[in-house]
Amino acid sequence: MAEKIVSPGVFTRERDLSFLPAGVQNIGAAIIGPTVKGPGLVPTMVTSFAEYRQLFGDVFESGSAENLDYYSYLTSLAAEEYLRHHDTLTVVRVLAGSFSGADTKVGAADLGNACFTMYTLSDGALLNSGLPAASTAGSGSTAATSISTNCRLLSGSKDNLRWEIASVNTSKGTFSLYLRKGDDTIKRKNIVETWNNLSLDPNSTNFISKRIGDAKLNLRGSGTTSPYIQASGSYMNKSKEVRVIVNRTTLNYLDENGAIRDDGTGTVAAGLSGSLPLAVSGTFSGGSDGTVQHPKKFYEQIESTNMQGYDLTTAGEGKTAYEDAINLLANQDEYDINLLMLPGVISAFTGHSIVAASAIEMCENRGDCFTIIDPVGFGSTITDATTEASARDTNYAAMYWPWVQMSDNYASKNVWVPASIAMGGVYAFNDKVAAEWFAPAGLNRGGIDRAIQPERKLTHGNRDSLYDANVNPLATFPNSGVVAFGQKTLQKKASALDRVNVRRLMIAAKKFIASATRYLVFEQNTSETRNRFLSIVNPYLESVQQRQGLYAFKVVMDETNNTPDVIDRNQMVGQLFLQPTRTAEFIIIDFNILPTGAAFPE
């Protein structure tokens, strides 16, 4: 409240300029790649690897009947590493070719006509034997050919769904729906979701569309530079597994007296109650991940035309899926990320190179995102890696080499993976124990604790050759294991931005300042508004300086850069002068041996 000033005197007032508004929420990485299941080409945020597994799966069976084995997509391995140290990851599942979601039509008593259709949200969950289909059985008795003893699905897996209609109450017009795991049995049901007292009456609070949801996210503009996600449906999805489309409603099933309304047929059996679903069970039919190549090639066997079943060459449909995903993430108003991972995309591979270039361009255009690019495939030489790095020139990307062997916890075997799989976890660990402006490298923050061994152990000379070509080596030290021992970006010209920690400092600073000052847009262009800007930016940069991110800084936003002509153009201009801290990458120690009796220098 303002003081009432009447008689002369000294009046004191306080202005709290130390307030630091909430700038940015917890920002994490984005990862693009194939997954076992999950929404296709819809960026989806997860906050733990348990949630990732629930939505996108983990391992699956692939191969012929004689050579069946468990595999994990590199997407899952990279996500697991990153989410060990961070709690925010945006996942974009790529799908090759044309795609149709897994669905099933649930019938009514009158000749089996469908009263509603369910669609899985986890579009096209994979089965075994490397098949690209979801499930095979239909509903009710039509599923018999795919069911064995105890009603177990012959081709069911933990990543499929079964459904069951129960407790059909014709006097109330209600029924229950159970969603079950695809690999359960009639004696050991594994129920994922239970929906009781559902109704086909749109005026009921238990109307199935209201309770479960019928929303769908659709990718529009695929293959263009501006794809976008468009929602359809009337009710938000409350189920985590399915959405429903009602084909036949039972409007006003009960009259004012609570009795079944006479629909004019004269008999209840032929009326509304006959539109209720049968008390049966079934599985989801249809569903395809598109023209994914089989057999798939995994881990060190990936190549241009078969990267875990995806062809990223110009002729392959996988390339379009990756570029759609990258172009979706270009919308920085919608997706707030600071790191992009493309596990399995190899810069030297035909087609992959274009995808890598698109990812780098997207990060440069956003100005607030960094990407890790794998230079070469397994079995390549140092010359191959350095040659690939020389073809790039950007401070928004970094390359690491060689490949490393890691444990695939869910497939229960050791596998070879590109360096980026491990480096996502290194970046997340660095940010957790220090900050973005510290180097994600060295024995303190660059250790890859889950690495069993590198593809090859580098000598000091090998590391010199790699680092001179802007490839960050993964070195091996006694009692320390595999360590990221470099932090160069792919920028050729020497400057502060040729180091990862400086580029990520700028990303962090720009994100905070842009987010925190967004509330000043459309405010009056006066000195008071400019002071609000300074009261936000100066304390933040002071905190960065205190945490060893800056040597010094200066912020200018006053009449010198906000002249009348600038104000007349509806602009407010600020200037930030930053001196980022540099890392000690070369420690030089001189040992001076003096003769007996010599004086030590002052």
N, C-alpha and C positions, 0 to 999 in steps of 0.2 A: 504494500500500500504506500502511495506517495505521501511524503511528509507535508503537513500543512504549515506553510511559511507565512507568518504574519509580522512578527517583530524581528529585528536584526539579531544575528547570532551565528554560530558555526554549526553547520549541519553535516553529518557524515553519512555516506552511503556506500554500499558494497556492490561490486559487479564481479560475479564469479565467472572468470574467463578460463578456468581450469577444466570446465566440463568438456569431456570427450565423448561425443555421441557415438552410439553403436555404428560402426562403419560397415563392415562386411560380415556376413554370416560365415560359418565354417565352410571354407571352399576346398574342394577336393579335385581329383583328377576325373577325366573321362576315358573310357576304354571302349574301343570298337573291335568287334570280332564275332565269330560264330559261337553259339552256346547250345547246350542240349535242348533247352526249351526257353520259353519266355516271350514277351511281346516283341514282335519283329519291327525293327527300325523305329522304335519309340524310345527316346532317351528316358531311362528310368533310374532314379536314385536309390541306392541301397546304403545302409549304414552299418552293416556288418557282413562277414562272409557267410554267416548262418542265413541271413536274409537273401544274400546272393544265391546260395544253394537252393533255397526254397523257390525263388522266382526263376532262376536260370539253370538249375541243375548243376551236376558236377561230373561224374564219370558216366560212360555209356559203353555198351558192347558194340564192336564193329568187326567186320571181316567175314570170311566164309565160315561155313559150319565146321570145317576142318581146322581153321586158323582163327578162331574167335578169341578176342582179347578185350580187356578194358582199356579205355583211353580217356584222357582229359583234353579238352581244347586248351590251347595256349591262353585263351582269354580267361579261363578259370584259374590257371596257375598264376597269371599276372594279377588277377583280382585278389587272390588269396594273399599274395605277397604284400600288396599295397594295403589291404584292409587289416593286416597285422598291426599297423602303426597309424592308421588313419580311419576315421569313421564316416567318410563321405566319398562315394564313388558313383559316377553317372555311367550306366552301362547302355550301350547301343548294340543290340543283337542284329547282325547282318543276315539276310536271307538271299540266296541266289535264285534267280529265275522267278517265274510266276508262282504265287503262293495262294493256297486256299486253306482257311483255318479248319481245325478239327471241329466237327459238329455232330449233333444227333437230334432227330425229331422224336419227341415224346408223344405217343399216340393216346387217343381217347377210346372209350368203349365202343363207339359206333364204327365198326369196320377198320379200326386202327388209324383213323385220320389224326394227323398231328395237331395237338392243341397248342403246343409251344415248342420252340427250337432252342436248344442250348448250344453255345459256342465256347470253346475253351479260350481263356485269356492267354494262356501259355500256348500260343499257336504252334501246332505241328510238333509236339513233343516226340523225340526220337524213340525208336524201339531198338531191338537187338539186331544182330546180323547185318549191321550197316545199312539197313533200309531207311529211306528218307521219309517214311510215312509216319503218321501219328498212331492211331490204333485201327484195327481192321474190322471189329465186330460191329453190328448194328444194334438195335434196341430189342428188348424183349426176347421172344423165342428165336429171332433171326440170329442171335449171338451163339446159338448152340454149337455150331460147327467150330467155333473158336474157343470153346470152353472144355476143360478136362475135369478130372475128379475134383469134388468139392467146389465146383464152379470157378476154378482157377483159369484165367485167360492164358491161352497157349503163347501168345505174343505180348503179354502184359509186362510192364516194368514199373518201377517206382516213379517214373516220370510221366506215366499215363494216368488217366482218370476213368473211373467207373461211376455210374450213377444208379440210384435206386429210388423208386417211388414207393412210399409206404403210407399206412394210416389214412387211406382214402375215406373221407367221411361225406357221404352223399347228403346227409341231413343238414350239414353246415356248408357244404361246398368247399371243403378244405382237404389238403393232403400234405405230406411231408416229403422232402427231397434230401437224400443223403449223397454226398460226393465222397467217393472212396478211391484209395490208391489202386492203380491198375494191376498190382501184383498181389492183392490180397485174396482171400478165399471166403466162401460162405460161412465157414466155421471160425475164421479169424479175420473179421472185418477190420480194415484200417480206415476209419472214417476221417476225412479231412475237414469237411464242413457239414453242419446239420441245419436245415431250414424247416421249421415246423409251422403248421397251420397256414400254409400258402393258399392263395386263392387266385382264381382267374377272373374275379370281379374287379373291374377298374375302380369302382367306388369303395372297395374295401381297403383298409389300412394294411392288410396282408397281401395285397395284389402282388403277384410274383415279380413283376417288373420293378415295383417300388422296393420290395425287400431285397432282391438280388442285384438288380440293375441291368440296364440294357445299353449302356454307353460303349462306344467303340471309337478308338483313335485311328484315323486313316491318314496314310501318307499321300500327300498330293504333290504334284510337280516332280515326280521321280524322273531322274535323268536330266533335270535342268539345274541351273546354278542357284535356284531359290526354292528348294522343296520346303514343305511345311506340314505340320500336323493339324488335322481338322477333326473335331469331335462330332459325333453323331449320336442320336439316342435322346431319350427324355429323362432318364434317371441315372444318377451316378452309380457306379459299380460298388456295391458293398461286399460282394463276394470277391475273394482273391483268386478264384479259379475259373469262374464262368460268367457269362452274360446270357440273357434270355431275350427272345423275341416271341411275343404271344401271337399265335395265329388265330385262335378262337377264344373269345371272351365269354364270360357268363355274367353279363351286366345285371346288377341288382338280383343276385342269386336268391336272396331271402327277401320276403315282403315285410311290411311293417309289423306283422305278428310273429316274425321269426320262422315262418314256414317257407318251403321252396316255392318260389313264384311260378305260377302257371304261365308257361310261355305260349299257350294257345294250342299245344298238341293234345292236351287233355290227359296225358299220362306223364308221370314223373320220369319213368325209365327212358322214354323217348325224348325227354326235354333236357333241361339244363344239366341234370346230374349225369346224363350220357356224354357230356362234353369233358368231364373230369378225366385225368389220365388213369391208365391201368396201374395196378400195384405190381409193377414188374421192375426188372433191372436191366442194364445194358452198358455199353461202352460208347465211346465217341468214334465216329467213322470219319472218313475223309482226312484232310490235313496232309500237307506236303511241304517240305522245306525247299521245293523247287528242284531244279536240275543240278543237284549236288552230285559230283562225280564219285563213283564207287569202283574199286575200293579207295578209301581215303588214305592220304599220306600224312603222317604225323611226325612231330618232333624233328629230328635231324634229316628226315626224308622229304620234308616239304620242298616244293619246287614251284615254278611260275604257274603252271597249269593245274597244279593240284596241291593247294595249300589247305590241308585238312578238308579236302573235298571241294575247295573253291578255286575257280579259274579266274585269275586277276589280269589275264592278258586282254588285249583289246577285244578279242572275240568272245571272251568269257563274260557271263552275266554277273559274276561276283564283283567285278570292278565297279559296275554301276551302283551296287549295294553299298560298297565302301564310300564312294563319292557322295551318295545320297546322305549317308551318316555324317560325313565330314561337313557337308553343306548345311545340314540341320544344326550342328553344333556351332556354326558360324554366327548364329543369332545370340549374341552375348546378353541381350535383354532377357532372354528366356533361360539360357543355360550358363550358370556362373561356374566356370572351371579355371584351373590354373595350370593343368598338365594334361597332355593328350598321349595316350598309349595305343599302339597298333600292333599287338603281339602277333607275330607271324608274317607281317609285311616286311619284306627284305628289299632294301633299296636297289641292290644289284640285279634283282630278278626282273624279267620282262613284264611290264604291266604294273608290277609293284612299285617301280620307280615313279610312275605317274601318280599313284595313290600317295606315296610319300611326299611328292612335290605339292599335291593338293593340301595335305595336312600342314606342311610348312607354310604355305600361302595363307591358309585359314588362320594360323596362329599369328602371322605377321599382320594380317588385316584386322584381327581382333586387337592385337597389341597387348593382350593380357593373358597369354597362354603360351606354354612351352611344350615341345614334343621331343620324345626320344625315338630315334630312328636306328634300326639295325642295318649295318652296312652290307653284309654278305652272308651267304648261307654257310652251313656246316661244311667243314673240310676246306675252307678257303685259306689263302695265304695272307701274310702281312701286306704284301704288295696289292693284293686284291682289295683289302680293306682301305688302305691309304688312297688307292686310285678312286674308289667310290666316294670317299670323303672329299676329295679334291673337286668333284663335280658339283658340290653344294657350296653355297656362300650365304649364310644366314646366322644371326645371333639368337634365333628363336628355336634352335634345334641342336641336339648333341648326339654323337655316335659313340658307342662303346663296343669293345671287342676283346677277347674272343667269346664264343659260346661257353656255357657252363653246364655242368651236370647237377641236377637237383632231384630231390625226392618228390614224387607225385604221391601224396599221402592217400588219395582216394583210389588210385589205380594200383597202389601197393607195388611200385617199382621205381627205379631211378631212370630219369629221362634227360635227354639233352635239349636245352632251350636257348634261344637267343638271349643276348645280354640284357635287352630291355625288360624281360620278364623279371629279372632280379632288381634292375635299377629303379623300377617303380617303387619297390619296397625301400630301397636306399633313400630315395627322395623323401618318402613319407617319414622314415625314421629320422632323417636330418631335420625335418620341420618340427617333429615332435620334441626332440631333445634340445634343439637350438632354434633356428629360424630360417626362413627362405634365403636370407642373405649370407648364410654360412655355406661353405662348400660341401656338397654331398660326396665327399671323397676322403681318403685317408684312413688311418687306423682307428680314429675316434668315431667317425660317422659313416665311413664308406665300406664297412665290412659286410660281406654277404654270408651270413651265418648258415644259411641252408644250402650253400653251394658245396657239393662234394669234391669237385675238381673242375678246373677249367679245361677247355678243349686242348690247350697247350700252355705250358708254363713259359712265361716270357722272361727273357734276359733283360738286363738294363739297356742293352743296345736295341733290343726289340721295342722296348717302351719308348726309347728316344725316337725311333723311326715313326711309331704310331703318333706320339704326341706332337711331333713336328708337323704332321699332316692333319692335326685336329681330330684324331681318333683317341678317345680316352681308354687307356689300357686297363684291363682287369688283371692285376698282378697277384702273385702268390708269395706269401712270406711265411717263414717258419713260425709256428705257434699262433699265427694270425689268420691263416686260410686265404681265401680269395677276397681281394679288396679292390674297390674302384680307386684307381690311383691317377686320376686326371679329372679336370673339370672345365675343359675347353668347349666353347660353342663351335659351330661350323663357320664362323666369320673369319675371312682370310686377312682382312686388314687389322693390324694391331690397335686395339683400343680397350677401354675398360669393359666394353660389352663382348669381348671375346672370351669372357669367363662366365660360367653358368651362374655363379652366385650373384654377380652384378646384374645380369639380365633378370634373374628371379627377384632380386631386390626391387628393380624397377617395376616388375609386374605386381608385386605386393603393394608397393607405394601407390601405383596408379589405381589399383583396385580399391584401396581404402579411400583415397581422396575422391575418386569419382563417385563412389557409393555414398560417402558421408556428406558430400556437397550437393548431391542430387536434389536435396530439399531446398536449395537456394534458387533453383530454376523457377522463373516467373516471379521472384521477389523483386522489390524495388531496387534499382541499380543505384544505391547510395553508399555512403561511407559506412553506415551501420551494417549493411549486408556484407561489404568487403571485410569489415572487422569480424563478422561471424565466420567468414572463410578462414581468416588468419587464426581465430581461436580454435578452429578444428585442425588445421594443417600443422601449425607450429608445435602443439603438444605431441602430435603423432610422430613428427620427425624427430623431436627431442627424445621420444621413447626409443625410436630406431637407433639414434646416436648412442643412447645409453646402453643399448643391447648390441653394440659394436657393428652396426650396419653402415654408419656414416662417420667420416672424419669431421665434416662440417656441412652446414647447409644455410641457405638464406631464402626467404620467401618474400616476394615483392608483389603487393596488390594495393595500389594507392593511386593518387592522381597522376603519377608519372606514366603509368601504363594504362590508365583508364581516363583518357582525355575526352573532351566533349564529343569529338567525332566518333570515338569508339562507343561511347554511351548512346549516341544517336543511332548507331547501328544495332542497338539492343544487345550489346556484348559486354561481358565483364571479363577482364583479362588478368591472369595471374602468372607469375614466373617463379619457378623453383630452381635454385642452383644447388646441386648436390655434389659432394665429394665422397663417392662410395669407398668403403674400406677394401683393400686388396688382401688377398691371401698370400701367405708365405709359402710359396711352392718350391722355392730353391733356397735352402739354408746353407750358407757358405761359412765355414769355420776355418780360420787360419791358425795353424799351430806354429808358433815361432820358437825356435830353439836358440838360446843365447849361450855364449861362453861363460865360464865360471867367473863370477865377480862383476859381470855386466850389470848396469843399472836398468831397472825396468822403466819403460816409457811412462810419462805422467799421464 
